[in-house]
Amino acid sequence: MKVKIFDEEHESDLEKSINDFLEKEDVEVVDIKLQTAIAVSGEEQIYCFTAMIIYT
């Protein structure tokens, strides 16, 4: 079993990264874990969209 971690600032970028990986690699996905984190710096909100794909 292996894992692949993705980390993007926008959810659409995360989707693209995951889809690109799945198109290029011949893998069998066991599970996908998703997480979103938000931080505030001054008046700016910083988002972090992450995913971990567990595959064989």
C-alpha positions as semicolon CSV with decimal commas, in nm:
position;residue;x (nm);y (nm);z (nm)
1;M;0,000;0,000;0,000
2;K;0,119;0,354;-0,077
3;V;0,004;0,709;-0,011
4;K;0,013;1,033;-0,210
5;I;-0,039;1,373;-0,042
6;F;-0,177;1,678;-0,220
7;D;-0,181;2,034;-0,081
8;E;-0,339;2,326;-0,267
9;E;-0,469;2,677;-0,190
10;H;-0,788;2,634;-0,397
11;E;-1,027;2,341;-0,410
12;S;-1,030;2,344;-0,791
13;D;-0,649;2,310;-0,792
14;L;-0,681;2,012;-0,558
15;E;-0,933;1,849;-0,790
16;K;-0,703;1,901;-1,087
17;S;-0,399;1,762;-0,906
18;I;-0,588;1,451;-0,797
19;N;-0,742;1,394;-1,140
20;D;-0,404;1,440;-1,311
21;F;-0,245;1,186;-1,076
22;L;-0,521;0,931;-1,130
23;E;-0,505;0,972;-1,510
24;K;-0,126;0,926;-1,524
25;E;-0,088;0,642;-1,273
26;D;-0,232;0,294;-1,294
27;V;-0,347;0,264;-0,933
28;E;-0,630;0,110;-0,739
29;V;-0,762;0,366;-0,491
30;V;-0,831;0,225;-0,145
31;D;-0,941;0,551;0,020
32;I;-0,921;0,928;-0,010
33;K;-0,902;1,150;0,298
34;L;-0,983;1,521;0,260
35;Q;-0,914;1,811;0,495
36;T;-0,961;2,187;0,484
37;A;-0,782;2,435;0,709
38;I;-0,845;2,809;0,738
39;A;-0,616;3,066;0,898
40;V;-0,659;3,439;0,939
41;S;-0,366;3,676;0,894
42;G;-0,473;4,035;0,945
43;E;-0,771;4,078;0,716
44;E;-0,665;3,793;0,487
45;Q;-0,807;3,440;0,506
46;I;-0,572;3,163;0,403
47;Y;-0,718;2,831;0,291
48;C;-0,539;2,500;0,268
49;F;-0,708;2,209;0,091
50;T;-0,533;1,875;0,137
51;A;-0,597;1,519;0,031
52;M;-0,430;1,189;0,099
53;I;-0,489;0,908;-0,147
54;I;-0,424;0,557;-0,019
55;Y;-0,367;0,322;-0,310
56;T;-0,213;-0,004;-0,423
